[in-house]
Amino acid sequence: MLKKLLFSLHPLYRIKYKKMSRVCQLTGKSVMVGNNVSHSNRKTKRKFFPNLVTKKFFIPEDGTQITLKISTSALRTINKKGISACIKDARAKGFLK
């Protein structure tokens, strides 16, 4: 109890950190909700998280680098279509500004 009180009084612990959302910036994939089903068929809630990676990309048209938080399936799409086409599609769909 005393330790918890001391941590709450410390100025560094009063800072509220913003949590990063678990959403792919190119495809819009996000967390899904489902059930854990046991052998006895009991169901408890669980979350299915997308496989996200943070990756830097070089955009040759602008000569700039961009850091994106994307799913691994989006990474495969970038390897197939190219980063410029994927960014254009994501902006058209409203996932990327």
C-alpha positions, 0 to 999 in steps of 0.5 A: 500500500505504501509503495503504491502511494509513493509511486503515485506521488512521484512526478514521473508516474503521474504522466499518462502514456498514450497507448498505441492502437493495434491497427494496421495503417495500410489495410485497417486490420484490427483486433477481433474478439472471440471465445476460448473454448475449453474441452468441456465446451466452456467459453471465455472471451479472448482477443485475436491480435493482428501480427503487426510490425513497425517498418521504415520504407523509402519512397522514391518519388519523394525521396523521403522515409516513412515509418508505418505500423503494418501487418505482415500480410500488408508487408507481402502486399508491399513486396508485390505491388510496391510501397507507392501503390499501397500508400495510394490505396490506403489513402483512398480507403481512408486508413492513411492520411 
